[in-house]
């Protein structure tokens, strides 16, 4: 219910500031899932590897997850090839290690976690009034991830630095 109220409040703000040129009549559809870095999630088990949405790999700012899904798929494929047919949890631990290195470990705390939610909402309202911020931060960085380099295959040498 809390997320729904925030959505309604944001839509009201968009209407009041005339940034929404149409009326939203349908309910938003989607689902919630745990994001990487926000809580512990087992992404490996005997004979199983979770990738993409199943592993909680969407960007927390936008909810977009196509690129993280592809990247996790590449890491999973690399791990599966290295397992040489032995898909025990111990054999698949390398995937967890690669994921932690690439996406960050679960339960990482960020400085903004200490900021009370009412202050975060106040600051967000102020910041999102800036067209420059919304264009260059919100759209270019958070949604389009324009500063990220293209995807590259995992180098074979990486196998030499991972724990067994």
C-alpha positions, 0 to 999 in steps of 0.5 A, spaced: 500 500 500 505 504 501 508 504 494 501 505 491 500 511 495 507 514 493 505 512 485 499 516 486 502 522 490 507 522 484 502 522 479 498 528 482 505 532 482 506 531 475 498 533 474 499 539 478 506 541 475 503 540 468 508 535 466 503 529 465 499 531 458 494 525 459 490 522 464 492 515 467 486 511 468 488 504 468 492 501 474 499 500 473 501 492 472 507 489 474 510 485 480 515 486 485 521 482 487 528 483 491 533 487 488 541 485 488 544 488 494 538 489 498 537 482 502 540 476 501 538 471 496 541 464 494 542 464 486 545 457 486 543 450 488 545 443 486 543 444 479 540 451 479 543 458 477 538 464 477 539 469 472 536 476 470 529 477 474 529 471 478 536 473 481 533 480 482 537 483 477 534 490 475 537 497 476 534 500 483 533 507 480 529 504 474 527 497 474 530 496 468 533 489 467 535 487 460 542 488 461 543 485 467 539 479 465 544 478 459 550 480 463 548 474 468 546 470 463 553 470 460 556 469 467 552 463 468 554 460 461 561 461 463 560 458 470 556 452 467 562 451 461 567 451 467 563 446 471 565 440 466 558 437 467 559 437 475 553 442 477 553 441 484 552 447 489 560 447 490 561 447 483 557 453 481 559 457 487 564 461 482 557 464 479 556 467 486 563 470 486 563 472 479 556 476 480 558 479 487 564 482 483 560 484 477 554 487 481 556 488 488 555 483 494 548 483 497 546 487 503 551 493 501 549 499 505 549 506 501 549 512 504 542 514 503 539 508 507 541 513 513 537 519 510 529 518 513 524 517 507 521 524 508 527 527 507 529 523 501 522 525 498 523 532 499 529 532 496 527 528 490 521 533 489 526 539 489 531 535 484 526 532 479 524 540 478 530 541 474 530 539 467 537 538 466 537 533 472 531 529 469 534 529 462 542 527 464 541 523 471 534 520 471 534 519 463 541 518 461 544 515 467 538 511 471 534 509 465 539 508 459 545 507 462 549 511 457 555 511 461 556 504 461 561 501 456 558 495 451 558 488 454 564 484 453 565 476 454 568 474 460 575 473 459 578 466 460 583 468 465 578 470 470 578 462 472 585 463 475 583 468 480 576 465 482 576 461 489 575 454 487 
